[in-house]
Amino acid sequence: MRLTDLPLRQPAYVDLIDWDQLSPSEGQRLREFGLCEGASVEALHHGGLFGNGPIACKVGRMTIAMRRAHAAAVTVRTDAEASAA
């Protein structure tokens, strides 16, 4: 599932990042925050009107704000999905 679809407060792991959807500078910024395949993530809050704005995420031990378009490039898996596979 996409990071944008992850329920709030549900721990997950980054499965895949579509770096082609991001500009080089955006990709570099996310890498500097520790967002890479295998990193632990958790959606904490959806901002904006009706929750369609930026997403506050916990990446490892750090909390970051991420644009929704950037979060859509991140595919995550939960422990439940990993157990079912």
Secondary structure, DSSP 8 states (H G I E B T S, - for coil): -BGGGS-TT--EEEEEE-GGGS-HHHHHHHHHTT--TT-EEEEEEE-SGGG-S-EEEEETTEEEEE-HHHHTTEEEE-HHHHHH-
